[in-house]
Amino acid sequence: MSDDLIVILTGAACAIACAIPGCFLVLRGISLIGDAISHAVLPGIVIAFLITNSLSAWPVVIGASAVGLLTVFLIETLTRTRRVKEDASIAVVFPALFALGVLLLVQYADYRDLDPDCVLHGEILHAPLMTIELFGATLSRPLFVLTIAAAVNLVFALVFFKELKLSTFDAGLAAASGFSPILLHYLLTGVVSLTTVASFESVGAILVVAFLIVPAATAYLLTDRLGPMLVLAMAVGSTAAYLGFELAVALDASVAGSMTVAMGGLFLLVWLAAPREGVLGRFLRNRRRKERFALALVIEHLVREPTAAPDLAPALRWPEQRITELVATLTTRGHIAENAGVLVATKAGSEFVSDVVD
Amino acid sequence: MSETLLTVLAGAMVLGLSAGALGCFAVLRRHSLLGDALAHAALPGVCLAFLLGSWAGFDPKHPLLLAGGALCTAWIGTLLILGITRTTRLKQDAAIGIVLSVFFGAGMVLLTIVQGMGNAQQAGLDKFLFGQAAALTRNDVIVMSAFAAVVLGALLVFYRPFKLLVFDAEHAASLGIRVKRYEVLLVTLMVVAVVLGLRTVGVVLMAAMLVTPAAAARQWTDRLGLMIALAGGFGMAAGAAGAWISALEARIPTGPIIVLSATALLLISLLVSPRRGLLWAWVRRRRNRRRVRVENLLKDFWRLAERDNGYGRPRALSDVMAVRGAVSRAVDDAESTGFIRKAGTQLQLTDKGLMRAARVVRNHRIWEAYLSNRLDLADDHLHRDAEDMEHVLDDEVIEQIDAALGHPAKDPHGRPIPRGAPA
């Protein structure tokens, strides 16, 4: 496998792994919990590193994920005291933990083999260089880890699909049906923590937020159904990983950053052009609706009161030119006809009106 | 004190003051994470300004130039957040997350491009990520102070409309205040405050500079003016502590220490602030539980006494505990308060205890009578509510209810309502 391909695949695996819990974060309106977790696992990673002296060991993954869950717990505890609102709790807890992480990092970075830049930003370009021997083959460790993470998350989503779906869209019914909302919340945030930690050395603490949220949000603008949304989010994420890599090569810039920018670009595209939720689609739909309504109003007036063409504008109190346009359109469509000097609505015209009114 | 330390100290304190004061509005309007997004969105602006500056031949690291760039992209980020929430079904949290991470990614891309230019000037641009207060220059602090003065001045001038906006935007609109205009102004001020902090604490920790001091100040007061002053003060204190502590030893970064100091202030405020303090709430809860425990025990004595008409009679512990399973802790508490005394191996109500027992039973039965007479509750629905109310009703209320009910002699279950301790 070429090095470029490994980098792209690592980015895609990261995007797929993140997109799955990301969809639920977006749908539940807790995207920023993902933000908080991804920042707050830093002290966990540093502490686990200081104990095990390695960034790759499983204890790091477990320890740092535990700190992710601790973050969620702290935010909830602080909110539950009712002294601090939820948004403020998030904004208080994760910078504090992140500050602790930076402090530890700076304290020990100098005489331990721990590069702050590497931990904070990750370096996906190193993916082909970090190898492990497995079953006699030499594999890229980040690619391997993220592929496992993606597979685990996929299994998680499939196994708990019903529970997650119900508790996301109707928390009350889910609780009444015997699915513990708290358990599911911690399960989901646990998955977010694990995924964040797995993504750390490739894309870093902050950009992983983009991998979690942006593809999921993009997919949400394209579909109303959870299953297709998950698939679309994974597709958007991995497409962005590929486009981002090409962009990074072209600009000679940060690969993970470029992948994020590509995600932003795809989001922007969908935001503007999505069939139903897009800005453009809405604009066109609104204009069409307005036009149809105006046409119907003119016909409706003629049904009640056949009018000569020059008298129509004063009768409706609309601008002359607008009326001329509308009359021309209606005449070519056969919705109105001129009869002995006055305009009257045809049968097709009346049908059009009842169609619009319905 | 060295010149460097003074500079850092001044910078950190100016930042703490303005971010803390402005953060109050973010916290009260539940926009706490907007600051986080703004800070991240400022990063590409800094890099763009640098690129523009080196291309046009200015000093690319002039603080005003970089601040201007940061202001621009932070502003665009805010507009995008508003646009996404208005025109799509995505909620604010997702909009904030998208803008925050994509702008930061763009910042990383630009940063690597700048670094790839091999320009000696570029060194230190990445300090915007996590801040490097130690590198603050006199010039930086002057620019920061000017910005801070603008922010605080605007807060003073527009205090009244801002206050209305925070607490009742609809009312403000009905008074003819241009709510949109002040919203925009407030966000702009927040952007300025965020840009102020980029050099000192960096984009990631900036959210805490806005929110943590304000959340701490909120614990001490219900008044906006005081809250702003306190938050500014806390922010300044945290800034000073951060600058001071990080100067003590090498390898202690200023930004994180400022944030951790502010967090410590918040924790202290949460625990011991006079009215909202969790410590006092805990003490109150403990005291109430003890009181309920003791009063229930006294009631058990009374119920036993009603059976054999022996109000002052010593009783075996096991008899009292059998009534409802009172715990020995209740016995210890009641004894130390002087409601009961030990008589040999037995327990006996003191005069004080007898009076309190009569009062609790009276409260309970009058409340039952009230619920039954006035609210027409069924007889089997009275007891549980009365079990709670007997401990909270004060004498004045009870006498009023008693009078309103015509001084009933018995409760709905036919048990006598005591008036004071029996002779």
Interface residues (C-beta under 8 A of the other chain):
Chain A: V26 G29 I30 S31 L32 G34 D35 H39 T81 R83 V84 K85 D87 A88 I90 A91 V92 F94 P95 A96 F98 A99 L100 V102 L103 V106 Q107 D110 L120 H121 I206 L207 V209 A210 L212 I213 V214 A216 A217 Y220 L221 L247 A248 L251 D252 A253 S254 A256 G257 S258 M259 T260 V261 M263 G264 F267 W271 E277 V279 R282
Chain B: V27 R30 H31 S32 L33 G35 D36 H40 I84 T87 T88 R89 L90 K91 D93 A94 I96 G97 I98 L100 S101 V102 F104 G105 A106 G107 M108 V109 L110 L111 T112 I113 G116 L129 F130 V204 L205 A207 A208 L210 V211 T212 A214 A215 R218 Q219 R251 I252 P253 G255 P256 I257 V259 L260 T263 L266 L270 R276 L278
